[in-house]
Amino acid sequence: MSTSLYQKYRPQRFADMVGQEHIRTTLQNELRDQAVAHAYLFCGPRGTGKTSTARLLARAVNCQQITDGEPCNTCEYCVSILQNRALDVVEIDAASHTGVDHVREHIIENARVAPSRLPWKVFIIDEVHMLSTSAFNALLKTLEEPPKQTIFILATTEIHKVPATIASRCERFTFHTIRPADVVARLTHIAQAEGVEVDPEVLHAITRRCEGALRDAESLLGQVLSLQSSPITLAAARQVLPYSDADELINLFQEIQKKDIAAAITRVNRLYHDGAVLTQFTKDAIEFLRALLLYSVQQDTNVFDYMAVSSEQEVLKTLVMDFGTNDLSRIIHVWMRAAEQLRSASIPQLPIELAIIDSAKEKPLPVRLPATSTLPPSKQTTAPRSTPTSIGKKIASVAPSTIRQQRPTTQATSVQPDKPRLPITLSIEAVEAQWSAVLEEMKHHNHGLHVTLQVGQIVAAEGNTVTLGFEYQFYQDRLRDARNIPVIGTVFEKIFGGPVMVEVIIGKEYGKKADNPVTNIEQPSEEEVANVWDLASTAFGQPKAQAE
């Protein structure tokens, strides 16, 4: 039986490890200083070297001729471990042995016996998060008081499932995804060692699909090398690789940006009939859009590394400028929805065709939720002072003293422009002076929001941020509704001449009372007050008839 590439080229020395320098350096230092821990916890994504490192460590602690923290791989002990003949190195797959009985029999009881031949007995427990609660409890005592000359190495891809009591008793190492350049270099080395010429485009295509998991990349390379042609071109490699092409994605989104829907849909249908796997194509499209979005925020071209389109970076930058950050965020949501719909679509192309149409819409869809921020101290001083009150039934409300002292969480609603605009500076006096105009303009856009703003108080205004206070949570929820955010942004920008952030705080003191001296709000009409129940029902997503 032939050996897979990832097994054949498994690291035999710490120097062979790819992309985990922080772990390699620490372990070698411990080995040199003879300060090895009794328990290790290796966590991180799949295919990043956790099990390989555990086996390296098992050889290194038992090596008879260890040099500078590296196992010799030639001594009797190293050879027995490499050939899986060493009874003192026990490797257990916790995914298939989750029960407490197996842990007691194969780990706990075995650990009580001194090593039979090697200096150290090493237990490697892979996918340790799969152990049952009772199995973890049984293992805990052994980790607390480990037998002499015994080392435990736990490996997991889901660290959050490992009990804190277990993790706290281990020396923890977090494995990172492998950098694209390191993956390409490793694949190039393997291809050369196998004596096969592989087009660099093929190696980049494999790298994009492995998402930082080197084992996955080596497995894909093994499939490509099975084609037994030299050189192996990208066209040939597509026989075994899911079809995707960065140039196709660039052209597709250029067509979407130009609103050329017919050309974009024609492109997708051609790809489908040429054998493209639409689920993989959609996944690549989302990753492509994510890279554009990250570049628009960070201005870092490294986000394009996995896409192997370094020669097209100017085109990508132009796409970023044409779409804008908000539009890219919206379009990503559209394609994520298409990815979900592909699972059950009777017509495979239909979800992508709909995504193309939605992506090319002129107006952004209301999909962005408002960010959460904290009210700065400078704004807290403008809040009306009153004696702390006791609130019987709390609906996300706090007493005035709590607002001033504990920096309450507020919600910001805004619509960010696609292109930079001049910043504005507001004062509470300027906002109060224009408040009637805000209410009047809002009435033309959304009557419900008009009523909501009427029952709020202007608490503070600083920079381009206006802070409003409301007595009840459902007013805040209405302003935070994704459907209302663009409307609020449009109205405030029209009145004040620039983008405005609207923050909301909740408190009993912001209610409209007869003795309330605040006059910066407008009293709603009787008809509008009578419709408050409809506003609440809408905010909570229940029709009036159902609530009754």
KAUR-V249185 format. One record per backbone hydrogen bond with DSSP energy under -1.0 kcal/mol. CO is the residue of the C=O (numbers start at 1). NH is the residue of the N-H. If there is no record, write none. Layout:
BEGIN
co=CO nh=NH
co=CO nh=NH
END
This chain:
BEGIN
co=4 nh=8
co=5 nh=9
co=7 nh=10
co=13 nh=16
co=14 nh=17
co=20 nh=24
co=21 nh=25
co=22 nh=26
co=23 nh=27
co=24 nh=28
co=25 nh=29
co=26 nh=30
co=27 nh=31
co=28 nh=32
co=29 nh=33
co=30 nh=35
co=38 nh=152
co=39 nh=171
co=40 nh=154
co=41 nh=173
co=42 nh=156
co=43 nh=175
co=47 nh=214
co=47 nh=215
co=49 nh=53
co=50 nh=54
co=51 nh=55
co=52 nh=56
co=53 nh=57
co=54 nh=58
co=55 nh=59
co=56 nh=60
co=57 nh=61
co=59 nh=63
co=67 nh=70
co=70 nh=67
co=75 nh=79
co=76 nh=80
co=77 nh=81
co=78 nh=82
co=79 nh=83
co=80 nh=85
co=80 nh=86
co=81 nh=84
co=86 nh=89
co=88 nh=122
co=90 nh=124
co=92 nh=126
co=93 nh=96
co=98 nh=132
co=99 nh=103
co=100 nh=104
co=101 nh=105
co=102 nh=106
co=103 nh=107
co=103 nh=108
co=104 nh=109
co=107 nh=111
co=110 nh=113
co=121 nh=151
co=122 nh=90
co=123 nh=153
co=124 nh=92
co=125 nh=155
co=126 nh=94
co=127 nh=130
co=128 nh=131
co=132 nh=136
co=133 nh=137
co=134 nh=138
co=135 nh=139
co=136 nh=140
co=139 nh=143
co=140 nh=144
co=141 nh=145
co=149 nh=121
co=151 nh=123
co=152 nh=40
co=153 nh=125
co=154 nh=42
co=155 nh=128
co=156 nh=44
co=158 nh=161
co=159 nh=162
co=163 nh=167
co=164 nh=168
co=166 nh=169
co=167 nh=170
co=171 nh=41
co=173 nh=43
co=179 nh=183
co=180 nh=184
co=181 nh=185
co=182 nh=186
co=183 nh=187
co=184 nh=188
co=185 nh=189
co=186 nh=190
co=187 nh=191
co=188 nh=192
co=189 nh=193
co=190 nh=194
co=191 nh=196
co=192 nh=195
co=197 nh=232
co=199 nh=202
co=199 nh=203
co=200 nh=204
co=201 nh=205
co=202 nh=206
co=203 nh=207
co=204 nh=208
co=205 nh=209
co=206 nh=210
co=210 nh=213
co=212 nh=178
co=213 nh=217
co=214 nh=218
co=215 nh=219
co=216 nh=220
co=217 nh=221
co=218 nh=222
co=219 nh=223
co=220 nh=224
co=221 nh=225
co=222 nh=226
co=224 nh=227
co=225 nh=228
co=232 nh=199
co=233 nh=237
co=234 nh=238
co=236 nh=239
co=237 nh=240
co=237 nh=241
co=245 nh=249
co=246 nh=250
co=247 nh=251
co=248 nh=252
co=249 nh=253
co=250 nh=254
co=251 nh=255
co=252 nh=256
co=253 nh=257
co=254 nh=258
co=255 nh=260
co=256 nh=259
co=259 nh=261
co=260 nh=264
co=261 nh=265
co=262 nh=266
co=263 nh=267
co=264 nh=268
co=265 nh=269
co=266 nh=270
co=267 nh=271
co=268 nh=272
co=269 nh=273
co=270 nh=274
co=271 nh=276
co=272 nh=275
co=277 nh=281
co=278 nh=282
co=279 nh=283
co=280 nh=284
co=281 nh=285
co=282 nh=286
co=283 nh=287
co=284 nh=288
co=285 nh=289
co=286 nh=290
co=287 nh=291
co=288 nh=292
co=289 nh=293
co=290 nh=294
co=291 nh=295
co=292 nh=296
co=293 nh=297
co=294 nh=298
co=295 nh=299
co=300 nh=303
co=301 nh=304
co=302 nh=305
co=304 nh=307
co=305 nh=308
co=309 nh=312
co=310 nh=313
co=312 nh=316
co=313 nh=317
co=314 nh=318
co=315 nh=319
co=316 nh=320
co=317 nh=321
co=318 nh=322
co=319 nh=323
co=320 nh=324
co=324 nh=328
co=325 nh=329
co=326 nh=330
co=327 nh=331
co=328 nh=332
co=329 nh=333
co=330 nh=334
co=331 nh=335
co=332 nh=336
co=333 nh=337
co=334 nh=338
co=335 nh=339
co=336 nh=340
co=337 nh=341
co=338 nh=342
co=341 nh=344
co=347 nh=350
co=349 nh=353
co=350 nh=354
co=351 nh=355
co=352 nh=356
co=353 nh=357
co=354 nh=358
co=355 nh=359
co=356 nh=360
co=358 nh=361
co=365 nh=367
co=371 nh=412
co=373 nh=410
co=376 nh=379
co=376 nh=380
co=377 nh=381
co=379 nh=382
co=380 nh=383
co=399 nh=403
co=400 nh=404
co=401 nh=405
co=402 nh=406
co=408 nh=375
co=410 nh=373
co=411 nh=504
co=413 nh=502
co=427 nh=431
co=428 nh=432
co=429 nh=433
co=430 nh=434
co=434 nh=438
co=435 nh=439
co=436 nh=440
co=437 nh=441
co=438 nh=442
co=439 nh=443
co=442 nh=446
co=446 nh=450
co=447 nh=451
co=448 nh=452
co=449 nh=453
co=450 nh=454
co=451 nh=455
co=453 nh=456
co=457 nh=469
co=460 nh=467
co=462 nh=465
co=463 nh=426
co=464 nh=501
co=465 nh=462
co=466 nh=503
co=467 nh=459
co=467 nh=460
co=468 nh=505
co=469 nh=457
co=470 nh=507
co=473 nh=477
co=474 nh=478
co=475 nh=479
co=476 nh=480
co=481 nh=484
co=481 nh=485
co=484 nh=488
co=485 nh=489
co=486 nh=490
co=487 nh=491
co=488 nh=492
co=489 nh=493
co=490 nh=494
co=491 nh=495
co=492 nh=496
co=493 nh=497
co=501 nh=466
co=502 nh=413
co=503 nh=468
co=504 nh=411
co=505 nh=470
co=507 nh=510
co=508 nh=511
co=513 nh=516
co=525 nh=529
co=526 nh=530
co=529 nh=532
co=531 nh=535
co=532 nh=536
co=533 nh=537
co=534 nh=538
co=535 nh=539
co=536 nh=540
co=537 nh=542
co=543 nh=547
co=544 nh=548
END
